[in-house]
Amino acid sequence: MDIAGVRAALHAQPFTAFTIRLADGRALHVPHPDFVAVTPRRVIVGTIDDTWSVLEPLLIVSLEHAAGTQDADARDGGPGRMAG
């Protein structure tokens, strides 16, 4: 997954809550765009209980939207996928 995919999910209108799935099996729920900060090289995810994680984009396996569907571009390398 690339940072552009995370940005697209954050800026979707209307916003739909999603879960970030990581290579180590963790899942980070994003109920609102304010819970995520995106830098040129990292994704920072906060939680309701005031903890936060700094993520390497290469460790993000998929984005799962609230309806239970995976982000198609992350799953099949579609047009939204970018190198880097």
Number of C-alpha atoms within 10 A of each C-alpha: 24 23 21 17 18 21 15 12 19 22 11 10 8 8 14 16 16 24 18 18 18 19 11 9 9 11 17 17 20 23 16 12 17 10 15 20 15 16 9 8 11 15 19 14 20 17 14 10 6 6 8 14 12 13 15 15 18 13 13 22 18 22 27 21 18 14 9 10 10 17 19 15 17 20 13 9 11 11 9 14 17 13 7 11
